[in-house]
Amino acid sequence: MVEQVDLEFQKLLLSRKRHLTEEKKRQIVTDYLSRSCTVEQLCKRYGVSRSALYKWISNFATVGHCQRKVRTAARCKQNPLPMAKKQQKTTETEAEELARLREENKRLSEALKMAEWMNHAKDVMIDEAEKTFNIPIRKKSGAKQ
């Protein structure tokens, strides 16, 4: 009986059009973007459709440091958004480029050392396993034997 009442209440909530405030929509989108909830969970919790939620995500999603505002069809016709201008690449001086490349070189050298150590550790483990279990693990090169 209680479950039937709950189901009827949920149907009633879903059947009525609810108008959420812009702030509430932003909060829902923030929950989604922070990966605290899935789309399905948010739709069920707030009684909204997936298409509405995806529309809010496209309207409110953070792009760089600015947020896009909700735009109604009437506002779009009256005041269309200008096309985004292509951003010019910032030119770095030779000294900045040299410092950046040295840092990248250092990072890559450390990554190479780590990969070499991992490879060596795997070789040691394979050698020990071959000795312990007395079976060949490595594939022999050359013709099939």
Secondary structure, 3 states (H helix, E strand, C coil): CHHHHHHHHHHHHHHCCCCCCHHHHHHHHHHHHCCCCCHHHHHHHHCCCHHHHHHHHHHHCEECCEECCCCCHHHHHHCCCCCCCCCCCCCCCHHHHHHHHHHHHHHHHHHHHHHHHHHHHHHHHHHHHHHHHCCCCCCCCCCCC
